[in-house]
Amino acid sequence: MITTIVGFAISMAFLFLMLSAACSAIQEIAANLLRWRAATLSRGLAGLLLSDGFKEELYGLPLIKGLCSPNFMGRLELPSYIPSPTLALAILQVADDHGMKLDGSASANPQTNKFVQTEKLLASLLRGCTNATEQRKRIEGWFNDSMDRVSGWYKRKSHAWIWVFGIVLCLALNADSISLSKRFWNDQSLRDAVANEATEYVKSTPQGKATGDDKAELDQAIHRMNLLREHLPGVPLGWCFVDTKAARQPNQDSAIQADGLQAKCWPDLVHPTSTPYKVSLSGTDPRLVDLGDWSWWLWKVLGVLATVLAISQGAPFWFDLLQKAVNLRLGGNPPAAPEPKKP
């Protein structure tokens, strides 16, 4: 019984891990294509400096332009990351170009200064600084502290989109936790196969960490997308449709053959071919669609929402949980080798 429970837990955790990885990969690809990090940084700087115009002048300086990268059309894209020393120098440069009084004294031409609020902000921030080096270090520290808040904006936005992409992914794959859990619990061969696959995955795969580089993050996202197809063959994900009219007996309109029907399934992770194959209508295959039973739809919606809730916890959460379950299955981690005694 304990073995069954552990194998079941590993199977479900591994399923949620793979779906979480695929969902985060979709989110990462969308973030790179739509330049979410760069847009969030741009809005964050405009808010921090109290002026969109001041921010635009910052982006026009060669210091910042050098961080921009060309897209496939040759146009420069805004940077998704600006080092704090570079930004500090750029802020001081724009302030000097506009003759701002950063020591708190009155501006020479307050009527023509279009960045009055920014000047007041910088004057308050740099009060007590005696030279440019101190000013630069003060701005660097202020920027680093403020970026924690901007990072929080991006994380909240990303998490909201994880829910959106999670719903789409679970609907596309028919990832119904209720039906899949019944299948894992009742099908020992499937449960053992997935548990073995999960064990090998944990042994050979280190947990990925964010790199902060757009290209590296995109490469990791594409790799995580491939994991779903590579590690989940045999798991009954997808939708299967059968022609029940063809299964009715000649003189028994309500009788439907329980087995041997031809079904077309998509996406077919169990048998990745375009050829229809035999399925069972006995209710054990979670891919089958029952259009005539309203309760089937109710449980399907609840099962999909449960999966979305699970994968919204993120791949690191399920990886850690899977590691613990796999270690329990293997009897725990092997004891560490004793250190050699010093002579």
Residue pairs with C-beta under 8 A, 6 or more apart in sequence:
3 329
4 185
4 188
4 191
6 195
6 325
6 328
6 329
7 191
7 192
7 195
7 329
8 181
8 184
8 185
8 191
9 325
10 194
10 195
10 198
10 199
10 322
10 325
10 326
10 329
11 184
11 190
11 191
11 194
11 195
11 198
12 177
12 180
12 181
12 184
13 198
13 318
13 321
13 322
13 325
14 194
14 195
14 197
14 198
14 201
14 231
14 318
14 322
15 175
15 180
15 194
15 232
15 235
16 307
16 310
16 311
16 313
16 318
17 198
17 315
17 318
17 319
17 322
18 227
18 228
18 231
18 232
19 166
19 169
19 170
19 173
19 175
19 228
19 307
19 310
19 311
20 310
20 311
20 313
20 314
20 315
20 317
20 318
21 224
21 227
21 228
21 315
22 169
22 224
22 225
22 227
22 228
23 162
23 165
23 166
23 169
23 311
24 162
24 221
24 224
24 314
24 315
25 220
25 221
25 222
25 223
25 224
25 225
26 165
26 169
26 221
26 225
27 158
27 161
27 162
27 165
28 217
28 218
28 220
28 221
29 218
29 221
29 222
29 225
30 36
30 161
30 165
31 37
31 158
32 214
32 217
32 218
32 221
35 77
35 78
35 80
36 154
36 157
36 158
37 80
37 81
37 154
37 214
38 77
38 78
38 79
38 80
39 78
40 150
40 153
40 154
40 157
41 78
41 79
41 80
41 81
41 82
41 150
42 55
42 59
42 78
43 153
44 146
44 147
44 149
44 150
44 153
45 55
45 58
46 52
46 54
46 55
48 143
48 146
48 150
49 55
49 58
49 91
49 118
49 121
50 117
50 118
50 121
51 115
51 117
51 118
53 114
53 115
54 94
54 115
54 118
57 94
57 97
58 64
58 87
58 90
58 91
58 94
59 65
59 78
61 90
61 93
61 94
63 86
63 89
63 90
63 93
64 79
64 82
64 86
64 87
64 90
65 76
67 79
67 81
67 82
67 86
68 76
68 77
68 78
68 79
69 76
69 77
69 79
70 76
70 77
71 77
80 214
81 212
84 139
84 140
84 141
84 143
84 144
85 136
85 140
87 139
87 140
87 143
88 135
88 136
88 137
88 139
88 140
88 143
89 136
91 122
91 139
92 132
92 135
92 136
92 139
95 102
95 118
95 119
95 122
98 113
98 115
98 119
99 107
99 108
99 109
99 113
100 107
100 113
100 115
100 118
100 119
100 122
100 123
101 107
101 108
101 119
101 123
102 119
102 122
102 123
102 126
102 129
102 135
103 123
103 126
103 127
104 123
104 124
104 127
107 113
107 116
107 119
110 116
113 119
122 139
125 138
125 139
125 142
126 134
126 135
126 138
126 139
129 135
129 138
159 312
162 311
162 312
162 314
163 308
163 312
166 307
166 308
166 311
166 312
167 304
167 308
169 175
169 311
170 176
170 304
170 307
170 308
170 311
171 304
172 267
173 237
173 238
173 267
173 269
174 237
174 238
174 239
174 286
174 287
174 304
175 237
175 304
175 307
176 286
176 299
176 300
176 303
176 304
176 307
177 303
177 304
177 306
177 307
177 310
178 299
178 302
178 303
178 306
179 286
179 299
179 300
179 303
180 235
180 236
180 237
180 286
180 303
182 284
182 286
183 190
183 236
183 284
183 285
183 286
184 190
184 191
184 194
185 191
186 284
187 284
190 234
190 235
190 236
193 234
194 232
194 234
194 235
195 329
197 231
198 322
198 326
199 326
199 329
199 330
201 231
202 319
202 322
202 323
202 326
207 316
207 319
207 320
208 220
208 224
208 315
210 217
211 217
211 220
224 315
228 269
229 269
229 272
232 269
233 269
233 270
233 272
234 269
234 270
235 269
235 270
236 270
236 285
236 286
236 287
237 267
237 269
237 270
237 287
238 265
238 266
238 267
238 268
238 269
238 270
238 287
239 265
239 266
239 287
239 289
240 263
240 264
240 265
240 279
240 285
240 287
240 288
240 289
241 263
241 264
241 265
241 289
242 261
242 262
242 263
242 279
242 281
242 288
243 261
243 262
244 256
244 261
246 261
247 256
247 257
247 261
247 281
248 254
248 255
248 256
249 255
249 257
256 281
257 281
258 280
258 281
258 282
259 278
259 280
259 281
259 282
260 278
261 278
261 279
261 281
262 276
262 277
262 278
263 276
263 277
263 278
263 279
263 288
264 276
265 271
265 279
265 287
271 277
279 285
279 287
279 288
281 288
290 296
310 318
311 318
327 333
